[in-house]
Amino acid sequence: RFLHFMKECEGGKQRGLVAALMHGVLDDCLTSVKLLLAGKLSPSGNLARQAVEGICMALLAAHPKPLRFKDVECNYWELVLAQDKRAEGNRAAYQVLANEAALGLSKGAADQLKDNIENHHASSHAGGLAIAGRVALAGTGAIYFGGHFDPDKLEGYRASLRQRAALCRWSVEVMQELSKVVGELPKTP
């Protein structure tokens, strides 16, 4: 499917940017799962968050018309290529939320994207959850470096793995929908 999508995205900077963003999404999803299986919950959550930000950016970049950013209408893909601060990944979910109707998303879809990012926020930064990921929960006092498997965290691992699997499926579904949108974009040199 991805190779077909890449072929569909040939023919210009906007199309190529959408392909590059979705490549990043799929890579982040798979690497997030690998890190989770290695017992690295914090970096796994960080990459899962980046994958969702990438989905948001791809949705915005694929839009054929200017979108509203604060009080200005502009093409998101051009902002990304210009490395404009308004096109940074950490802002993408809020921009999708602000442009939900223009993007043709179902009501509540943008909130779901934003909520997904916020769910990973606590586990992808230094703090209590990051500390808990590096120590045994059984109370043995064991501290681990480089990841570990803790049987007392099994339910958390299962929940995280289900979430990553859903994110992988969701990413493929978004890519299939974007394929239709990209197919309508003009081809440019």
C-alpha positions in Angstrom: 0.0 0.0 0.0 2.8 2.4 0.9 4.6 1.9 -2.4 1.3 2.6 -4.3 0.8 5.7 -2.1 4.4 6.9 -2.9 3.6 6.5 -6.6 0.4 8.4 -6.2 2.4 11.3 -4.5 4.8 11.8 -7.4 4.6 15.1 -9.2 5.4 18.1 -7.1 6.5 19.5 -3.8 3.1 19.4 -2.1 2.5 15.7 -3.1 6.1 14.8 -2.1 5.7 16.5 1.3 2.5 14.5 2.0 4.4 11.3 1.1 7.4 12.2 3.3 5.1 13.0 6.2 3.2 9.7 5.9 6.5 7.8 5.6 7.5 9.4 8.9 4.2 8.4 10.5 4.6 4.8 9.5 8.2 4.7 10.6 7.3 6.3 13.9 4.5 3.8 14.5 6.7 0.8 13.9 9.7 2.2 15.9 7.3 3.0 18.7 6.2 -0.6 18.9 9.9 -1.8 18.8 10.7 0.5 21.7 7.6 -0.6 23.6 8.7 -4.3 23.2 12.2 -3.3 24.5 10.6 -1.9 27.7 11.1 1.8 26.7 7.7 3.2 27.4 8.7 6.9 27.4 10.5 7.0 24.0 7.8 4.7 22.6 5.1 7.2 23.7 7.1 10.1 22.3 7.2 8.4 18.9 3.5 7.6 19.1 2.8 11.3 19.7 5.0 12.2 16.8 3.2 9.8 14.6 -0.1 11.5 15.4 1.4 14.9 14.8 2.6 13.6 11.5 -1.0 12.5 10.6 -2.2 16.0 11.4 0.6 17.6 9.3 -0.2 15.3 6.4 -3.9 16.2 6.6 -3.1 19.9 6.5 -0.4 19.6 3.8 -2.7 17.6 1.5 -5.4 20.2 1.6 -5.8 21.7 -1.9 -6.8 25.2 -0.7 -5.5 27.8 1.8 -6.4 27.1 5.4 -6.9 29.6 8.3 -4.0 30.0 10.7 -5.0 32.6 13.3 -6.2 35.5 11.1 -4.3 34.6 7.9 -5.2 32.2 5.2 -2.3 30.3 3.6 -1.2 26.9 2.2 0.1 24.8 5.0 2.5 22.8 2.8 4.2 26.1 1.8 4.6 26.9 5.5 6.2 23.6 6.2 8.7 24.0 3.3 9.5 27.5 4.5 10.1 26.1 8.0 7.5 28.6 9.4 6.9 28.2 13.1 3.1 27.9 12.4 3.9 24.6 10.7 5.7 22.9 13.6 4.5 19.5 14.5 3.5 20.4 18.1 1.0 22.9 16.7 -0.5 20.6 14.1 -3.4 19.1 16.2 -4.6 22.5 17.2 -4.5 23.7 13.5 -6.4 20.6 12.5 -9.0 21.4 15.2 -9.2 25.0 13.9 -9.7 23.8 10.3 -11.7 20.7 11.0 -14.7 21.7 8.8 -12.5 23.0 6.0 -10.6 19.7 6.0 -13.9 17.8 5.7 -13.3 15.7 8.9 -16.1 14.2 10.8 -17.1 16.3 13.8 -14.9 15.3 16.7 -12.1 13.7 14.6 -9.8 16.6 15.4 -10.5 16.3 19.1 -9.6 12.7 18.9 -6.3 13.5 17.3 -5.5 16.1 19.9 -6.6 13.8 22.8 -4.3 11.1 21.4 -1.4 13.4 21.5 -2.2 14.6 25.0 -2.4 11.0 26.2 1.2 10.5 25.3 2.4 13.8 26.7 3.0 12.6 30.3 4.8 9.4 29.3 7.0 11.1 26.8 8.7 13.7 29.1 10.8 13.4 32.2 8.8 12.9 35.3 7.0 10.3 37.4 5.9 8.0 34.5 9.5 8.1 33.1 10.8 7.1 36.5 8.3 4.3 36.8 9.4 3.0 33.4 12.9 2.5 34.7 12.2 0.7 38.0 10.6 -2.6 39.0 7.1 -2.2 40.3 7.4 -5.2 42.6 9.2 -3.2 45.2 12.5 -4.9 44.8 14.3 -1.6 44.3 15.8 -2.8 41.1 16.8 0.0 38.7 17.2 -0.8 35.0 19.2 0.8 32.2 18.5 0.2 28.5 14.9 -1.1 28.9 13.6 -4.2 30.7 10.5 -6.4 30.9 8.6 -6.1 34.3 5.9 -8.7 34.7 4.1 -6.3 37.1 3.6 -3.9 34.2 2.0 -6.5 31.9 -1.4 -4.8 31.8 0.2 -1.5 31.0 2.2 -3.1 28.2 -0.9 -4.8 26.8 -2.8 -1.5 26.8 0.1 0.4 25.2 0.5 -2.4 22.6 -3.2 -2.3 21.7 -3.0 1.5 21.4 0.1 1.2 19.1 -1.7 -1.4 16.9 -4.7 0.9 16.6 -2.4 3.8 15.7 -0.8 1.6 13.0 -4.2 0.7 11.5 -5.4 4.3 11.8 -2.2 5.5 9.9 -2.9 3.1 7.0 -6.5 4.3 6.9 -5.4 7.9 6.8 -2.9 7.1 4.1 -5.7 5.5 2.0 -7.9 8.6 2.3 -5.0 10.9 1.6 -4.3 8.9 -1.6 -7.7 10.1 -2.9 -6.9 13.7 -2.0 -3.4 13.7 -3.4 -4.7 12.2 -6.6 -6.7 15.4 -7.1 -3.8 17.8 -6.5 -2.2 19.3 -9.6 1.1 17.7 -10.7 4.0 20.1 -10.9 7.6 19.8 -11.8 
